[in-house]
Structures are given as structure tokens and as C-alpha cells.
Amino acid sequence: MASLKFKNVYIEDYYSLVGPIEKESRLKNYDLAMDDYYFKEKTFEKSEVKMQQTVIDNLLKKHNYDISNMDFLVGGDLSNQISITNYNAVNYNVPFLGIYSACATFAESLIVGSNLIDSNEAKKVLLITSSHNLNAEKQFRYPVEYGAPKPHTSTFTTTGAISTILTKEKNKIRVESATVGRAIELGIKDANNLGAVMAPAAASTLQTHLTELKRSIDYYDLILTGDLGCIGANILKEFCETTYNIKLKKYMDAGCELFLKSQDTYAGGSGPACLPLVLYNKILRQTKYKKILIIATGALHSVAMVNQKQSIPAIAHAVSLEVLS
């Protein structure tokens, strides 16, 4: 079984920081915004480390917690060997699990943290993830400063950081179940078309989740994918229908929901921060959604492998959330 059910795991609270473009997006309820990409640091990498530390410190302060109240820190980012999260983790004297599923890292952290709590190994787990447009673009494609043209299939890496506290104590948002994805690779080699790379993985995980938990698509009020972008989202809908006979009706993609069309972000948003920013600051603020399935998607490639003309594997992890009254 790839699917897991949890008994007493809840999202206690979260804290989000958005970048300079994201603060002008469709999001209106974020906690903090950056005025520029440097965040008063000398490099973009130091900026992203500070972004993570800021959301962690502010979330702990909000509840009068100390880091000693957290049993584990779980998280990751896009930079080489999750370097941003590694450098941030040294600021906190707490057991640390660094994880990587590219843009699916947030969902993976929810799964890992929920297992720690459900197994009674932890009472509170702190999750962290982030992405920074200028860090990710120069690593996976070209530095933005080069001014390299991009095709319309490209997505725009979201700048943001999100911290989350998972707890055993009953709260409004329950982590009900999850499905761990399988790596999928269908021969696509284009790093500027990651929506197409990741859509089959999202479809596979959705099918597995519904089959193993014996649910229909109508069980959920909303299916929210991570960052397929508008082109990848259309591919997913077609792929689900033709391959698995699943018709996606109550469906959104966070990459399509984040930015305004006037912001010229190509096919939409991407990055590990994309899904949690939309989930926390838009979806969960609408009372009509009680049962939500998030499917975070990630392209598991590297610059070296892409330059060697290797095709790109993808992963998708699903987490079922219930909003309690």
C-alpha cells in the first residue's frame, strides 16, 4: 500500500512569507512580504536562509513556543543538496530531517511529520520549505540576469517561505491520509516544460489514492495540485480522463491560482512554496472546502542530467486534509 491513514494529526498553525511579485498576486492574506529579493542580505542564498528563519521564528513567537517545544524539524528546498534548509537548521537545536522531492517537498514533509506524530514518536513537528526565484532559475535553467528568452510552457519559480506546526492536539485542520507517489518518467527532456513532465505522476498518484482508499473523485470538495502550471493542469485533466477514466471537475492548480495574468509569469507559478502559499492563504480561507486533496508535484532532475540529454523523472505525493467545524 502506498496510502497511509492517520488517526490524530492536525495542522496547529502556519506562517507564510511572500516575495516582491507574490505580494502583488492573487494572494491577499499572507503574513509577511519582502520588498526585494535580497531581504537585506548580500546574496540571494542568504536571503532564502533568512526567509526560512523568519517564518519559523515568527510562528514560534506567535504561540509563545521555544524551539525546544518541537520534537523534530522536517523540511527542504530546491537549492543544491537542500543547502538553504541545512544552513537554516543549524540555528535550531532540534533533531532535523532534511528531505527532497523538488516542488513536492511540502507534501513529503507533511507525510513524514504526520507519521512521526501518528506513531507517538512526537507531539509537535515543525515543517519548513521555501523557494526563491533567482536561486532556482540560475540552478535549473539560466540566471534571470542573462535575460534568456523562455517558451510559453515555462513556469515562474515562486518566492516564498512557509513554516507549519503539526500536533497531536485536536485542531481545525486534520491530516486525514496520504499517498506516497512513485517516480514516473515518460521520456520528456525539456526543463522548460515541467508541467508536462509532472502531470502523469500527479495522475498516477491520484488514481492510487482513490483506488487504495476506495474513494470516488466526488469524495473531495477540491483537488489541488502543486505547480503544474496552466499547461500542465490541462494535460493532467486529459491524462486522467483518457488513462484512468477520472474526470476532474472540482480541480485547481496552485500554479494557475497564484499569479495574475498581467504579471507575465508564463504558464504560472512553480516551486515548493507555490502550493502551501495558495493552500494556506487562499483555499483554507474559503469555508466551502471541507475535504481537500493536495497533490504536490516535483521534477526530479538536475542540470547535469538534463545537459546529458537524459529524460526527467517526476514524483507526486498526495495528502488528504479535512477542515473541521
N, C-alpha and C positions, 0 to 999 in steps of 0.2 A: 504493500500500500504506500502510495506517495502522499496520501492525505492523512492529516492529523486532526483530532478533535481536542479542544481544551475545555477544562471544567471551570476554573476560577482565575481567569486572566483578564485584566482590564487596563485600558489606557487611562492613567490618572490625569495626565495633563501633557501639554506640549508647548513649545515656544519656537517661533519662526522669525528668521531674518531674511529680507529680500534685497536684491541688488538694485542698482540705479534704474535699469529698464523695467524690472519686475514691479517696482513700486508704481509705475505708470500703467501697469497691465490691468487685467480684469479683476485682480485681487484687490480687495478693499479692507481686509480685516487682519492683515499681518501685524506682528508685534513690534517689529523694528525694521528700519530701512537704511541702506547705505547710500551716501551721496555720490560716491565714486567707487571704482574697482579697487583702489588701493586701501581703503578703510584705514587711512592714516598710517600705513606701513610702507616699507621701502620696496617690497616685491609683491606680486600677486599671490605667490605661495604663502608668504607670511600673512597676507590679508585673509586667505582662506582658513589658516590655522586660527587666527583671531576670530573669524566668523564662528567657527565651531565653539571656541571657548566662550564667546559672548552668549550664545544661546544656552549653553549648559549652565553657566553661572547665573544667568537671569532666571532660568527655570527653577534652579535650586533655591535661589533667593526668594522667588515668588511664594514658595511653600515653607520658607524658613528651614530648609534642609541643608545639611552639610554633605559633602561627598561621601562621608562615612555612612550615611543612611542608605547608600546604594550598594548592592551586593556585587554587581557587575557593570562594566561599561562595554557595550557592544556597538560596533559601527564600522563604517568605511567610507571611501570616496573614490574618485576617478584617477587621482594622480599616482605616479609610479609607485608600486608596492604600497598602496594606500598611505603614502607618506604624510599627507595632511593629518589624518586621524592618528597616525603613530606619533607625530610630533605633538599633537594636542594631548594625547593620552598621558604623556609624562607629567602633565600639570596636575594629574589626579592620582592619588594613591589608592587605586581600586583595581581589582582583577579585570583584565582587559582582553576581549576577544575581537581581533580585527578581522573583518570579513570583506569579501569582494564578489559581487555579481554585477559589476558595472552599474547601469542605471536601475537594476533590480535590487540594489543593496538595501534600500529601506525595507522592502518586504522581507528580505532574508533576515534582517536584524529583528523584525517583529517575530519571525518564526523561531529564531534562536532564543530570543529573550522570553517568549511565551513558553517554550519548552523548559527553560530553567525555572520558571515560576510554577508551571504545572507539575513539575516533578518534585516540588518542595525543596529545591536547592537554593531558591532565592525568594525574598519577599518583595524586593524592588530592583528593577533593572533599568539602567539608563541607556537609551539608544541615541546615536548621533549619526548624521550623514550630511553631506554638503556637496555642492559643485560650484565651480567658478568658471564663467565663460572663457576668460582669457587663458586660464590654466589648461582647461580641457581642449580648447581649439588648437593650441600650439602643440599639444601632445599627440592628438589623434588625427589632426588634419594639417592646417597651416596656421602660424601666428596671425592673429587678426590684423596686426600692423602691416603685414605684407600686402593686404588688400586683394588677396586672391579671389577671383570670382567663384561663386558657388552655384550648383544647379538647384532647381526648384525642389528637388527631393531632399535637400539637406535640412536638418533641424538646427535649432539655435540652443546651445547649452545654457540652461538656467543657472543664474547666480543666486544662491541662497543656502541657508543652513537651518537644520531642524533638529531639535532635541525632543525626546519623548521619554516619559516615565511609565513603565509597566508595573502593575501592582497586583497583589492577591486580593486587595480590598475592593469590594463592590463599588463600581462607578458607572457613569452614564454610557461609556463605550466599552463593549465587551469584545475581546478577540475570541471568536467562536470556533474557528477551524482554519486550516491552511492546507495547501497542496504544494509540495516541493516540485519544481519543474525539472525536466530533462533537457540536456543540451541538444539543440536541434541545428542542423546545418544543411541547407538546400542548395549550396553552390554559388551563392551571391558573393561577389568580391568587392563591391563598391562601398567604401566607407562613407560616401555621401548619400547613401540610400538605406540607412539603417532601419527605417520603418519597415521596408520590405524584408530585411534580414530577420527582424524580431517578430513580425506578425505570425508566422507559422508556430513559433514557440508559444506565443500567447494562446493561440487556438488549441494547441495540444494540451496545455495546462488546464484550460477551461474545460475541455472535454473530459480530461482525467478527473477533475474536481467534481463535475456533475455526475459522472459515472460512479465513482467510488463512494460518494456520499449520497447517491441515489436521489438526486435533486433534478428538477427541471430548471430551465433558464428563468422561468417565471417566479422561482423562489426568491429571487433578488429584486429589490427595487431599483438597483443600479449596478451595472458592471462598469468599473472604472479602470482602464488600462493606463500604463505609466507614461510612456513618451514615444508612442509610435508616430506621432505627428499626424497631420490630416491625411496624408497619402497612405501611410501605414495603417491608419484606422480603417480606411476604405478597403484596403487589402485584407485586413482581418475579417471584416464583415463578409466579404465574398468568400474567403477561405473557409470560414466557419460554416457557411451555408452549403458550399459545394463539397467539402470534405467530410463534415460531421453532421450535416443537416440541422445546424443550430442557427436560428435567426436572431440576430442581435437587435433588439428594439430599444430596450432601456439601457442605452450604452453611451458612454462618453470616453474620450481620451484626454488625459490631463494636458498633453502637449498641445491639443487643439483648444483647450479651455483657458489656457494661461494668458496668452498674449492677444492683443488687439490686432486686427488685420492691418491697421495703419502703422504698426510697429515694424513691419517688414522683416519678420523672423522666418522667412522661407516656409517650410512645411509645418512650423510650430515649434514648441519647446521640447527640450530633452534634458537629460542629466538626472542624477539621483535625487536632486532637490525638487524636481518637477512634480512628481506625483504627490508627495506629502504636502507641498505648498498648496496645491489645489484641493486635496482631501481635507486638510485642516482648516483652511481659510475660505473655502467656498462650499464644498459638498456637505460637511458636517454642520454647517451653519444653516442648512435648509432642513426644516423639520419633516419634510415629506419622505426622506430617505431613512428607513429603519433597518434594512438589511442590505449591506453593501459588500460587493466582492471586488477587491482591488487586485489587479494583475499587473505587477511591475515587470517591465521587460528590460533586458540588458544584452548588448552586443559584446561578446567575449573575445574581442580582437586586440591585436597590438600593432603598432606601427611597423615593426619588423616583419610580421607575418603578412600584413597587407601588402607591403612593398615586395614581398616574395611571391605575390600573386596567389596567396592562399585564400580560400573562401572563409567566410566569417561565421563562427558558431553563435548561437543565441540561447538565452535562458529566459524563463518567465516563472515567477513564483506568485501564487495566489494566497490571499488572506481574506477570510470572511469576518466582517465586523457587524455587530448588532448594536444599534442605538436604543438604549433602554429608556422607558418613560419614567 
